[in-house]
Amino acid sequence: MKVAIMGAGMSGLSCAITLEKHGITPTIFESRSIVGDRFINAEAMFGVLNRPAKDGIGYISENYHINLEPLERVQKLTIHSKNEIGNIEGRIGYTNVRGRHNNSYENQLARQVQSEINFNSTYDYPYLCKHFDCVVLATGDGQYSTDMGNYKCDLTVTIKGATVEGNFVTSNPQVWFNYDIIPKGYIWVIPFSEKEGNIVIAYPDYPDNIKLDIEVMWEKAYSLVCKDLKQNFKITDKFEITRYMMGICNKAKIDNTYFVGNCFGTISPGLGFGQFASILTGVYAAYDICNIGVYEELTKPLFENYNHSLTLRRFLESQTNEQMDTYIKSLDNKSLDYMIDRVCSNENGIDLMKLSTPVMRLWNNYKEHSHSR
Ligand SMILES: Cc1cc2nc3c(=O)[nH]c(=O)nc-3n(C[C@H](O)[C@H](O)[C@H](O)COP(=O)(O)OP(=O)(O)OC[C@H]3O[C@@H](n4cnc5c(N)ncnc54)[C@H](O)[C@@H]3O)c2cc1C
């Protein structure tokens, strides 16, 4: 069986590792000259977003023998709204590094792959289809899926970020929902180390937002983070991504083509997390190729998760700063911490996202109808 994997990122490499474990040597094509050859950034994986897994890293290690070393265990997530600060404490998840860094997740995955990676690849999908029995599309965005009429794009997002030097508590990422500064979006601060971290803004490209000046938004966000964390962060690197697609494919597999990672639609529109699901799609595609499972069946829960997350996105977008203040104020509550800790670490089947979806959907429908009246 001749298998081509297009893209040596999270999903493509996870697919390659799993194929090799079952005796298939894929041919991997990567357009860049080395794995992860892009800006370095810090990302996170949170248990509450990764159902059914409670501990994403433990889950993929135990179930799929893919081993990843995170930067740090997240013990506290601080959430800021315009006038309030709240914390969720417990075993929340992990932070990790991406991109050019030697220990980025893609580099860690690449070290677990035996097959050769063909760098600087210019082969396109039609060429690979012609020369291979099956093709795994793992290029990291929904473009190919869109071109094939197989993708529903729900929104695109502008992302601007910087690596900064300062003082960080590595187990404590922070997020801001302040719609005066980033309308319908957020600001993340994720530490790399005690001395380095990322500040990132992300917001949907709706007509009202497109009119805004990204540089002004970034400056305001950066000043807010400096003020709230009482530091003057020194910027050492910057990156910007425009029109980052958030959507999902209609079919996970068409003929012998598998859509994995962001080509499938693993990025969750609610908060922009996609690493865990990207690994799963890579593994599931390999299972199908090896006749261990059926890709369309294995990915069904991921379609559901995507829809829950889209409901969360619409819910967040419909909130005012005052409403966000009310939620965040109620966060410093030990019983809530206890509940989230149980959900994130125990072998129970509770899916907070799924449970809260009907309530959020009711609210979203109500808001939609009151707008159209
Ligand atoms: C700024 C930012 C912050 C994020 N933060 C988080 C976070 O905190 N937590 C989280 O879970 N997720 C986060 N995500 C999302 C997460 O990074 C993605 O969902 C995940 O990396 C997708 O994996 P993938 O395999 O689809 O793509 P990637 O890992 O991006 O891999 C795609 C690969 O395909 C290659 N490629 C592209 N085109 C071709 C081609 N034509 N031929 C050959 N190769 C090609 C690329 O060079 C790349 O190596 C973030 C994303 C961004 C942009």
The ligand as a Tripos MOL2 file, in Angstrom:
@<TRIPOS>MOLECULE
LIG
   53    58     1     0     0
SMALL
NO_CHARGES

@<TRIPOS>ATOM
      1 C1         -1.1340   31.2100   16.7140 C.3       1 LIG1
      2 C2         -1.8280   29.9040   16.9710 C.ar      1 LIG1
      3 C3         -2.0350   29.4990   18.2740 C.ar      1 LIG1
      4 C4         -2.6650   28.2860   18.5220 C.ar      1 LIG1
      5 N1         -2.8390   27.9170   19.8280 N.ar      1 LIG1
      6 C5         -3.3430   26.7020   20.1060 C.ar      1 LIG1
      7 C6         -3.4150   26.2430   21.4460 C.ar      1 LIG1
      8 O1         -3.0390   26.9440   22.3930 O.2       1 LIG1
      9 N2         -3.8820   24.9850   21.6580 N.ar      1 LIG1
     10 C7         -4.2950   24.1660   20.6440 C.ar      1 LIG1
     11 O2         -4.6870   23.0190   20.9030 O.2       1 LIG1
     12 N3         -4.2460   24.5810   19.3540 N.ar      1 LIG1
     13 C8         -3.7760   25.8210   19.0630 C.ar      1 LIG1
     14 N4         -3.6930   26.2290   17.7590 N.ar      1 LIG1
     15 C9         -4.1790   25.3160   16.7070 C.3       1 LIG1
     16 C10        -3.2000   24.1910   16.4090 C.3       1 LIG1
     17 O3         -1.9030   24.7140   16.2860 O.3       1 LIG1
     18 C11        -3.6290   23.5020   15.1150 C.3       1 LIG1
     19 O4         -4.9540   23.0680   15.2270 O.3       1 LIG1
     20 C12        -2.7560   22.3020   14.7520 C.3       1 LIG1
     21 O5         -1.4100   22.6420   14.6600 O.3       1 LIG1
     22 C13        -3.2100   21.7490   13.4030 C.3       1 LIG1
     23 O6         -2.4040   20.6470   13.0410 O.3       1 LIG1
     24 P1         -2.2620   20.2490   11.5090 P.3       1 LIG1
     25 O7         -1.5610   18.9640   11.4580 O.co2     1 LIG1
     26 O8         -3.5610   20.3940   10.8350 O.co2     1 LIG1
     27 O9         -1.3460   21.4280   10.9070 O.3       1 LIG1
     28 P2          0.1630   21.8110   11.2020 P.3       1 LIG1
     29 O10         0.6450   21.2430   12.4670 O.co2     1 LIG1
     30 O11         0.2060   23.2960   11.0250 O.co2     1 LIG1
     31 O12         0.9680   21.1200   10.0160 O.3       1 LIG1
     32 C14         0.7230   21.4150    8.6650 C.3       1 LIG1
     33 C15         2.0100   21.1140    7.8970 C.3       1 LIG1
     34 O13         1.7160   21.0260    6.5070 O.3       1 LIG1
     35 C16         2.7350   21.6940    5.7840 C.3       1 LIG1
     36 N5          2.1910   22.0580    4.4790 N.ar      1 LIG1
     37 C17         1.3410   23.0640    4.1650 C.ar      1 LIG1
     38 N6          1.0610   23.0410    2.8500 N.ar      1 LIG1
     39 C18         1.7210   21.9850    2.3170 C.ar      1 LIG1
     40 C19         1.8170   21.4530    1.0070 C.ar      1 LIG1
     41 N7          1.1490   21.9820   -0.0050 N.pl3     1 LIG1
     42 N8          2.5970   20.3630    0.8190 N.ar      1 LIG1
     43 C20         3.2770   19.8070    1.8420 C.ar      1 LIG1
     44 N9          3.2320   20.2870    3.1180 N.ar      1 LIG1
     45 C21         2.4540   21.3590    3.3510 C.ar      1 LIG1
     46 C22         3.0720   22.8790    6.6710 C.3       1 LIG1
     47 O14         4.3250   23.4270    6.3410 O.3       1 LIG1
     48 C23         3.0460   22.2120    8.0540 C.3       1 LIG1
     49 O15         4.2820   21.6480    8.3850 O.3       1 LIG1
     50 C24        -3.1140   27.4600   17.4610 C.ar      1 LIG1
     51 C25        -2.9130   27.8800   16.1460 C.ar      1 LIG1
     52 C26        -2.2890   29.0870   15.9010 C.ar      1 LIG1
     53 C27        -2.0790   29.5220   14.4790 C.3       1 LIG1
@<TRIPOS>BOND
     1     1     2 1
     2     2     3 ar
     3     2    52 ar
     4     3     4 ar
     5     4     5 ar
     6     4    50 ar
     7     5     6 ar
     8     6     7 ar
     9     6    13 1
    10     7     8 2
    11     7     9 ar
    12     9    10 ar
    13    10    11 2
    14    10    12 ar
    15    12    13 ar
    16    13    14 ar
    17    14    15 1
    18    14    50 ar
    19    15    16 1
    20    16    17 1
    21    16    18 1
    22    18    19 1
    23    18    20 1
    24    20    21 1
    25    20    22 1
    26    22    23 1
    27    23    24 1
    28    24    25 2
    29    24    26 1
    30    24    27 1
    31    27    28 1
    32    28    29 2
    33    28    30 1
    34    28    31 1
    35    31    32 1
    36    32    33 1
    37    33    34 1
    38    33    48 1
    39    34    35 1
    40    35    36 1
    41    35    46 1
    42    36    37 ar
    43    36    45 ar
    44    37    38 ar
    45    38    39 ar
    46    39    40 ar
    47    39    45 ar
    48    40    41 1
    49    40    42 ar
    50    42    43 ar
    51    43    44 ar
    52    44    45 ar
    53    46    47 1
    54    46    48 1
    55    48    49 1
    56    50    51 ar
    57    51    52 ar
    58    52    53 1
@<TRIPOS>SUBSTRUCTURE
     1 LIG1         1 GROUP 0 **** ****
